[in-house]
Amino acid sequence: MKARQFISTLALTGTLLIGPVAGTALAADDGRALFKAMSDFMSKQQKFSFDYNSSVEAVTREGEKLQFASSGTVAINRPDKIKVNRIGGFTNIETVFDGTTFSLLGRNANAYAQVEAKGTLSELAGKLANAGIEPPGADLLSTDIYDSLMDDEVTIKHISSAYIDGMECEYLAFQAPDVDWQMWIKGGDQPVPIRYVITSKHVPQAPQYTIETRNWKFGPDAVADFAFDKPADAKKVNLSQLPQIDEVPDAADAGEPK
């Protein structure tokens, strides 16, 4: 049997074995309770930090799916401080909000931008959304993850328990009109989101965004330096002029045929 035939047969067999996952009332109620418990735990945390790996998929005009990976750190001190670092193959950025100023440093370009934005993290998220800036996975940082993701059009299933990096997690699956997502929540007394996958199901080839978290720290143990440290020779520009901040590069940088 040729390799391509074997892969096709394997895929078909997997579909027949799995079939549609039954959405019983018990599974739905159980999943909703697990998700709500995670959201409640996260909403109580005022100071926390974690490391992450993320990947985002893009589909070229030729129908080829590419995956771009990044990694970084997040530190939060509610209600009004956050620091995010992200480095990937095409970008190396630092984002800081200290309750008064939103600062973004593009290390690749040695340039930075700053915007006055006094307020809370929730107010900052609203301002960024109005400006068309909505980082994928940012829902996990909201003060109420449950309300930010759930509405009457969302269905939820508790699929099973699972293990990620040796940690036992509860695996939940969600369906909404435009996107589906999956979440793996750590078991025990710190039910943090360990893995989060978003699928754009109505886009050709259903590209996904994935984030995996680790090294969670809370309270006094959390990493919490919210100073904005820019190189002395970094150039200040308008936010719209700051290049190389997206996880997905320009087509030419990604090697797309011209």
C-alpha positions in Angstrom: 0.0 0.0 0.0 1.4 3.4 -1.0 2.1 6.0 1.8 -0.7 8.3 0.6 -3.2 5.5 0.5 -2.2 4.4 4.0 -2.6 7.9 5.3 -6.0 8.3 3.7 -7.1 4.9 5.1 -5.9 5.8 8.6 -7.7 9.1 8.5 -10.9 7.4 7.4 -10.5 4.8 10.1 -10.0 7.4 12.7 -13.2 9.2 11.6 -15.2 6.0 11.7 -13.8 5.1 15.2 -14.4 8.5 16.7 -17.6 9.5 14.9 -19.5 12.4 16.4 -18.7 12.9 20.1 -21.9 12.4 22.0 -23.1 15.6 23.7 -25.1 14.2 26.6 -26.6 16.5 29.1 -24.2 15.1 31.7 -21.2 15.8 29.6 -22.4 19.3 28.8 -23.2 20.1 32.5 -19.9 18.6 33.6 -17.9 20.6 31.0 -19.7 23.8 31.9 -18.9 23.3 35.6 -15.2 22.6 35.0 -14.9 25.6 32.8 -16.7 27.8 35.3 -14.4 26.5 38.1 -11.3 27.5 36.1 -12.8 30.9 35.3 -13.6 31.5 39.0 -10.1 30.5 40.1 -8.5 32.8 37.5 -10.7 35.7 38.4 -9.5 35.5 42.0 -5.8 35.7 41.1 -4.6 39.3 41.3 -0.9 38.7 40.6 0.4 35.8 38.4 2.8 35.0 35.7 3.5 32.1 33.3 5.5 31.1 30.3 4.0 30.0 27.0 4.5 28.5 23.5 2.1 29.5 20.7 1.6 28.8 17.1 -0.6 30.3 14.4 -1.5 28.8 11.1 -1.8 30.7 7.8 -2.9 29.4 4.4 -1.1 30.7 1.3 -2.8 31.6 -2.0 -1.6 28.2 -3.3 -3.4 26.4 -0.5 -0.3 25.5 1.5 -0.8 25.6 5.3 2.1 27.1 7.3 2.6 27.2 11.0 4.5 30.0 12.8 5.7 29.4 16.3 6.6 31.8 19.1 7.3 31.7 22.8 7.3 34.1 25.6 6.3 35.2 29.1 3.3 36.9 30.7 3.1 38.8 34.0 -0.1 40.4 35.3 -0.9 42.5 38.4 -4.5 43.3 38.4 -6.3 45.7 38.0 -3.9 47.7 35.7 -0.5 46.1 34.9 0.7 43.6 32.3 3.9 42.7 30.6 4.2 40.3 27.7 7.3 39.2 25.8 7.1 37.2 22.6 9.9 36.0 20.3 9.5 34.0 17.1 11.1 33.5 13.8 9.9 36.9 12.5 9.3 39.0 15.6 10.7 39.9 19.0 8.5 42.2 21.0 7.8 43.4 24.5 4.5 44.9 25.5 4.0 46.8 28.8 1.0 48.5 30.4 1.6 50.2 33.7 -1.9 51.6 34.3 -1.1 54.8 32.5 0.9 54.1 29.3 0.7 51.3 26.8 4.2 50.7 25.4 5.3 48.3 22.6 8.9 47.6 21.7 9.9 45.9 18.5 13.4 44.6 19.2 13.9 43.5 15.6 13.3 47.0 14.3 14.8 48.7 17.4 11.8 50.9 17.5 9.0 51.5 20.0 5.6 53.2 20.3 3.7 54.5 23.3 0.1 55.4 23.8 -1.5 57.1 26.8 -4.2 54.8 28.0 -4.9 55.3 31.7 -7.3 52.7 33.1 -7.7 49.1 34.0 -6.7 46.0 31.9 -10.3 45.6 30.9 -10.5 49.2 29.7 -7.2 48.7 27.8 -8.6 45.6 26.1 -11.6 47.6 25.0 -9.5 50.4 23.6 -7.2 47.9 21.7 -10.3 46.1 20.3 -11.7 49.4 19.0 -8.3 49.9 17.3 -8.6 46.5 15.7 -6.0 44.9 17.9 -7.3 41.7 19.4 -4.4 39.2 20.2 -5.6 35.6 19.9 -5.8 33.9 23.3 -6.2 37.2 25.2 -9.6 35.9 26.5 -7.5 33.8 29.0 -6.3 37.0 30.7 -9.8 38.5 31.2 -11.2 38.9 34.7 -14.1 36.6 33.7 -13.1 34.0 31.2 -16.4 32.3 31.4 -18.5 35.3 30.4 -16.0 36.4 27.8 -16.3 33.1 25.9 -19.7 31.7 26.6 -23.1 32.7 25.2 -26.3 31.0 24.1 -24.7 30.0 20.8 -21.8 28.1 22.3 -22.1 24.4 23.1 -19.6 22.6 25.4 -18.6 19.0 25.9 -16.3 17.4 28.5 -14.5 14.9 26.3 -12.2 13.1 28.8 -9.2 13.5 31.1 -5.8 13.8 29.4 -2.2 14.4 30.2 0.0 17.3 29.0 3.6 17.5 30.1 2.8 14.8 32.7 -0.1 16.9 34.2 -3.5 15.4 34.4 -6.0 17.8 32.7 -9.7 17.9 31.8 -10.3 18.1 28.0 -13.2 20.4 27.0 -14.5 21.1 23.4 -16.6 24.1 22.5 -18.6 24.9 19.3 -19.7 28.3 18.1 -21.0 29.5 14.8 -17.7 30.9 13.4 -15.0 29.2 15.5 -14.5 26.1 17.6 -12.1 25.8 20.4 -10.6 23.3 22.7 -9.2 23.7 26.2 -7.2 21.5 28.6 -7.6 22.6 32.2 -5.2 21.4 34.9 -6.7 19.2 37.6 -6.3 19.9 41.3 -6.6 23.1 43.4 -5.0 25.3 40.7 -7.2 24.7 37.6 -5.3 26.9 35.1 -5.7 26.6 31.3 -2.8 24.5 30.0 -3.7 24.3 26.4 -6.0 26.4 24.2 -6.7 25.7 20.5 -8.9 28.0 18.4 -10.1 26.7 15.0 -11.5 29.1 12.3 -13.7 26.5 10.8 -15.2 28.5 7.9 -11.8 29.6 6.6 -10.3 27.3 3.9 -8.3 24.5 5.6 -9.5 25.6 9.0 -6.3 27.3 10.4 -5.7 27.1 14.1 -4.2 29.1 16.8 -2.6 27.2 19.7 -1.2 28.3 23.0 0.3 26.1 25.7 1.2 27.5 29.1 3.6 26.3 31.9 5.5 27.5 35.0 2.5 29.3 36.5 3.3 31.4 39.6 0.9 33.3 41.8 1.1 36.0 44.4 4.5 36.9 45.8 6.1 34.1 43.7 4.9 35.6 40.4 7.4 37.4 38.2 6.3 41.0 38.2 8.6 43.6 36.7 6.5 46.1 34.9 9.2 48.6 33.9 9.5 49.4 30.2 13.2 49.0 29.4 14.0 50.2 25.9 17.4 50.4 24.3 18.9 53.9 24.5 19.1 54.1 20.7 15.6 52.8 20.0 13.6 55.1 17.7 10.1 56.2 18.8 7.4 55.9 16.1 3.6 55.8 15.9 2.0 52.5 16.8 0.8 52.1 13.2 4.4 52.5 11.9 5.9 49.8 14.1 7.0 47.0 11.9 7.4 43.3 12.6 5.0 42.8 15.5 2.7 40.2 14.0 3.2 36.5 14.5 2.4 35.9 10.8 5.1 37.5 8.6 4.6 39.2 5.2 4.2 36.8 2.4 7.6 37.5 1.0 9.2 36.9 4.3 7.4 33.6 4.6 8.8 32.4 1.3 5.6 32.5 -0.6 6.1 32.2 -4.4 5.8 35.6 -6.1 
